[in-house]
Amino acid sequence: MAAGPSDTQVGIIGGGPAGASMAAYLAKAGLKCVVFESELFPRPHVGESLVPSSTRVFRDLGFLETMERERFPHKFGAGWTAANSQISYDHDWDGLGETDGHAHADGPNIRFEERQQPGVDQNYTYHVDRGKFDQLLLQHASGLGADVHEGVRVSGVEFNGRAKVNYQMAGKEMCTTCDLVVDASGRRTLLGNQLKLRIRDDVFDQFAIHTWFDDYDRKAWIKKDQHADFIFIHFLPLTNSWIWQIPITDTITSIGVVTQRRNFAKTKASREEFFWETVRSRPEVYAKLKEAKQVRPFSEEGDYSYAMKQVAGDRWLMVGDAGRFVDPIFSTGVSIALNSSRFAHTDVLQAFATGNFSQGAFDNYTSTIRRGTTNWYEFIKVYYRLNVLFTYFITDTRYRLDVLKLLQGDVYEAEEPAVLTKMRAMVAEVENTPKHPWHKLLNDLTANAFKPAF
């Protein structure tokens, strides 16, 4: 695996979870790689709740010990609440068929330990302060041998036999040649924009505004003590809108409001006023937040969902958000980033073993990551169409474990899990039956509204 005439074997643009995990995988395997990160870590970042499939990557990289040493809160499961139902999402499911004898005792609260997950031997994942987590993972990659440069912004990549990464360092224009470029630039999508590959999702045009609170009463939503550190999703009585609640420390909680950007655009209020106005639609959540202390300024996120026409080419590939971003309702971002590196690095190692860096050399990665992100996308679009229907599948023991498999992050095996087919069919039935008792509950997205992005 000699580097040959290039300055390095792999140039990685971005040092977030996708870039850091890719660098760690490759450095651990003996490849020479350089990470170009535009920011100086630590820095705040959204996406603070992980899913259990991330554990496989942490184990591969020898990073689990760090996660435990840093005492990130353990995430044992997830829960959902709705208006007029503070600690559960109760419904008689009228019109959805016979459910007698199939209701789960925990209702809309689900524990990861309910399903054995191959390759994952702990019954929890983590909530993280992304500033600390991202820095630790990048430092871990450095410790394994990756060459890491922070505060270096890549301006573009040239392809002419080899790849040349152009960037600024200390005010000087510089470049590094490499055999392969990995774009892990996040939602900046450097290669996607440069090569004009990005496809915007005009339907899933979500917007989020979020901050941290100290001494927020997380226990107000739990039925059992073991639910205290769950991630909670609070449905709002507003179209396609919800609140996330994520433990960051014993006392600090991340709270974010997600809605469609058009909802935000209708008001001239400041973003802070919009946050409180939206939260006020769930008075019980509003009251608890008003009793807490805000400890960070508000931040906002937009441009939520997009895809690429291709995620690999001759001497390049994309990992994490650089290749696709799917609405984060199920905490998918970091998991997809980590798993994209897990899948991609095997193709990269094979490319160096054979000397074949053509687009086809990364077909295994491309097909796997597209299958997984498409399954996430299908899952989310049905969820947004009829939130209460999702809760029906969570509370019904016939479907509960199939949904849990998706929530654990195991979405890469099948072209489409059977439970997704079932969910879509049920939504379509409600859509096509105006007199259906749930028809009036439908949001304004249809199950057929989204064309395949690829």
BELUR-V628172 format. One line per field, one symbol per residue. phi: phi as a letter, one per 30 degrees, with the letter a starting at -180 (. if undefined). A space follows every 50 residues. Layout:
phi: ???
//
This chain:
phi: .ddidddbdbcccjcdedddddddeddddjddbbcccdccddbdadjccc cdddeddedecicdededddhdedcclbbbbbeibdcacdadhejcjdbe icddddhdcbcdddbdceibcbcbbbcbddedddddddddddddkdccbc iccdclbccaiccbccacbhicdbabcadbccdbdiddhededdchcdcd cdddcdbbbaacbcidddddcccbedddcddcccdcdbehbabcbbdcbd bcbdbbccadedddddccddddddeddddddceddedddddccdcbddbb bbhdcabbdacaadiaacbiddcabcedechdeddddddddddddddddd dddciccdeddcdddedddddddddeddedddeddaeddededddcddce dddeedddjcbcdceaeeddddddddddddddbeddeceddddcccdcdc dedc
//
